[in-house]
């Protein structure tokens, strides 16, 4: 796994923790529930983006 992919995962974990704490403080769990949906989606997009770029470079060359 490359450094940018690891950074994406770390940022996703930090975002989940932030929204969890925010939800605990405000008692509005919508923040955390939306982050549970969006953070894995963005993380998976960032991780698979490199795979598709590598595949397209192989096909084009």
C-alpha positions as CSV (number, residue, x, y, z in Angstrom):
1,X,0.0,0.0,0.0
2,X,1.4,3.4,-1.0
3,X,1.9,6.4,1.3
4,X,-1.1,8.4,-0.1
5,X,-3.4,5.4,0.4
6,X,-2.2,5.0,4.0
7,X,-2.8,8.7,4.6
8,X,-6.3,8.4,3.2
9,X,-7.1,5.6,5.6
10,X,-5.6,7.6,8.5
11,X,-7.6,10.7,7.6
12,X,-10.7,8.5,7.3
13,X,-10.2,7.1,10.8
14,X,-9.6,10.6,12.2
15,X,-12.7,11.8,10.6
16,X,-14.8,9.0,12.0
17,X,-13.4,9.7,15.5
18,X,-14.1,13.4,15.1
19,X,-17.7,12.9,14.1
20,X,-18.2,10.3,16.9
21,X,-17.0,12.8,19.5
22,X,-19.1,15.6,17.9
23,X,-22.1,13.3,18.0
24,X,-21.4,12.5,21.7
25,X,-21.1,16.2,22.6
26,X,-24.1,17.5,20.6
27,X,-26.3,14.3,21.0
28,X,-27.2,14.5,17.3
29,X,-26.2,11.2,15.8
30,X,-26.8,12.3,12.3
31,X,-23.2,13.6,12.1
32,X,-21.7,10.2,12.9
33,X,-24.2,8.2,10.8
34,X,-23.5,10.3,7.7
35,X,-19.8,9.9,8.3
36,X,-20.2,6.1,8.5
37,X,-21.6,6.2,5.0
38,X,-19.3,8.7,3.4
39,X,-15.8,8.0,4.9
40,X,-15.6,4.4,3.6
41,X,-16.9,5.5,0.2
42,X,-14.3,8.2,-0.2
43,X,-11.6,5.9,1.2
44,X,-12.4,3.1,-1.3
45,X,-12.5,5.6,-4.1
46,X,-9.0,6.8,-3.2
47,X,-7.6,3.3,-2.9
48,X,-9.1,2.0,-6.2
49,X,-8.2,5.2,-8.1
50,X,-4.6,4.0,-8.2
51,X,-5.6,0.6,-9.5
52,X,-7.6,2.0,-12.4
53,X,-4.9,4.5,-13.3
54,X,-2.3,1.7,-13.3
55,X,-4.6,-0.5,-15.5
56,X,-5.2,2.3,-17.9
57,X,-1.5,3.1,-18.2
58,X,-0.8,-0.5,-19.1
59,X,-3.5,-0.6,-21.7
60,X,-2.5,2.7,-23.3
61,X,1.2,1.7,-23.6
